[in-house]
């Protein structure tokens, strides 16, 4: 019995932001005569380098969950695996020389081969915060009174709208 090792990966959606939980499902079907000694399902950064008409792809696992081994002729399912999105730079595909994207990667480690079985599902990571600060968070901070007179000139520092950006905060604070 010698056949392929096939993998399938799926997620609950394709777009996530920092702090979200990715719910991933995967199936590995081992039709070969080789044992898959370990499986790993995780969020990976896949970097593609381009130069002189050639490409090199380098995946790097960021968050991972270990799975079971898969004997020859067997199938394993990894269901509802939860992966927390850490602080990452957002997905960006606008560069010509280097491209990076995020993928959910199912990897099967083989004992007898230098190449492992890998299956990908591309996901997008955004930079929008998942939620607003908890109630009372902004009120507990002391902010300068922007309508107070400037000590140097004595003129008022007016604010044109009710929102201002505090550079010490990760998001806009609305008053």
C-alpha positions in Angstrom: 0.0 0.0 0.0 1.7 3.2 -1.2 -0.3 6.2 -1.8 -0.4 9.9 -1.0 -0.7 11.7 2.3 -3.6 14.1 1.9 -4.6 17.0 4.2 -7.5 19.3 4.4 -7.8 22.5 6.6 -10.7 24.7 7.3 -11.5 27.7 9.5 -14.7 29.3 10.9 -14.0 32.5 8.8 -11.1 34.0 6.8 -10.5 37.4 8.5 -9.3 37.9 12.1 -7.9 40.7 14.3 -5.5 40.7 17.2 -6.9 38.8 20.1 -9.4 36.8 18.1 -9.6 33.0 18.4 -9.3 31.0 15.2 -11.4 27.8 15.3 -9.7 25.4 12.9 -10.6 21.9 11.7 -8.2 19.6 9.8 -8.2 16.1 8.4 -5.1 14.0 7.5 -5.6 10.9 5.4 -2.5 8.6 5.3 -2.8 6.3 2.2 1.0 5.6 2.3 3.0 2.9 3.9 4.8 5.4 6.1 3.7 6.4 9.6 3.2 10.1 10.2 4.9 10.4 13.6 3.3 13.7 14.7 0.8 16.2 13.4 0.7 19.9 14.2 -2.1 22.4 13.4 -1.3 26.1 13.8 -1.1 29.7 12.6 2.0 30.3 10.5 3.6 33.3 8.8 4.5 32.4 5.3 7.1 34.7 3.7 7.8 34.6 0.0 11.0 36.1 -1.2 11.2 37.1 -5.0 14.3 37.9 -6.9 15.5 37.4 -10.5 12.3 35.5 -11.5 12.6 33.0 -8.7 10.7 32.5 -5.4 11.6 31.0 -2.1 8.8 30.4 0.5 9.6 30.1 4.2 6.8 29.2 6.6 7.3 29.9 10.3 4.9 28.6 12.9 3.6 31.2 15.3 0.9 29.4 17.4 0.5 25.7 17.3 -1.3 22.7 18.8 0.2 19.2 18.6 -1.9 16.4 17.3 -1.7 12.6 17.3 0.3 10.4 15.0 -1.3 8.8 12.0 -0.6 5.2 11.1 -0.5 3.9 7.5 -4.0 3.5 6.0 -5.6 5.6 8.7 -7.3 9.0 8.9 -7.2 11.5 11.8 -9.4 14.5 12.5 -8.5 17.6 14.5 -11.7 19.3 15.3 -12.4 22.7 16.8 -8.7 23.5 17.5 -8.6 27.0 19.1 -5.7 29.2 18.1 -5.3 32.7 19.7 -4.1 35.4 17.3 -1.1 37.1 19.1 0.1 40.7 18.4 1.2 40.5 14.7 1.7 42.9 11.9 -1.4 43.0 9.6 -1.4 41.0 6.4 0.2 42.9 3.5 0.5 41.9 -0.1 1.6 45.1 -1.7 5.4 44.6 -1.8 7.0 43.2 -5.0 10.2 41.7 -3.6 8.8 40.2 -0.4 5.3 39.0 0.4 4.0 37.7 3.7 0.7 36.1 4.5 -0.8 34.1 7.3 -1.9 30.6 6.9 -3.4 27.8 9.0 -1.0 25.0 8.4 -1.5 21.3 9.0 1.9 19.7 9.1 2.6 15.9 9.3 6.1 14.9 10.4 7.5 11.9 8.6 10.3 9.8 10.0 11.8 8.6 6.7 11.6 11.7 4.5 13.2 15.2 4.6 10.0 16.8 3.4 7.0 16.9 5.7 3.4 16.9 4.5 2.0 20.5 4.7 -1.5 21.8 3.9 -2.4 25.5 4.0 -5.5 27.7 4.4 -4.9 31.4 3.9 -6.3 33.8 6.5 -6.2 37.6 6.8 -5.0 39.3 10.0 -6.2 42.9 10.4 -5.0 45.6 12.8 -8.3 46.8 14.1 -8.6 46.2 17.9 -11.2 43.5 18.8 -13.0 45.6 21.3 -13.1 49.0 23.0 -11.3 49.5 26.4 -13.3 48.3 29.4 -15.7 50.8 30.9 -13.9 53.2 33.2 -10.5 52.6 31.6 -10.3 56.1 30.0 -11.9 57.8 33.0 -9.2 56.4 35.3 -6.5 58.1 33.3 -5.6 61.8 33.8 -5.5 63.7 30.5 -4.4 67.3 30.1 -7.2 69.9 29.7 -6.8 70.9 26.0 -9.1 73.9 26.5 -6.8 75.3 29.3 -4.6 78.3 28.4 -1.2 77.5 27.1 1.3 78.5 29.9 3.8 79.9 27.4 1.5 82.1 25.4 -1.6 82.4 27.6 -3.8 81.5 24.5 -6.4 78.8 24.6 -5.6 75.4 23.0 -9.0 74.7 21.4 -10.3 71.3 20.4 -12.5 71.3 17.3 -14.4 68.1 18.0 -15.2 65.8 20.9 -12.6 63.2 19.9 -8.9 63.4 20.3 -6.0 61.0 20.0 -3.9 60.3 23.0 -0.5 58.9 21.7 -0.2 56.9 24.9 -3.3 54.9 24.1 -3.8 52.2 21.5 -7.0 53.7 20.1 -9.1 56.8 19.9 -10.7 58.0 23.2 -14.1 59.5 22.9 -15.4 61.9 25.5 
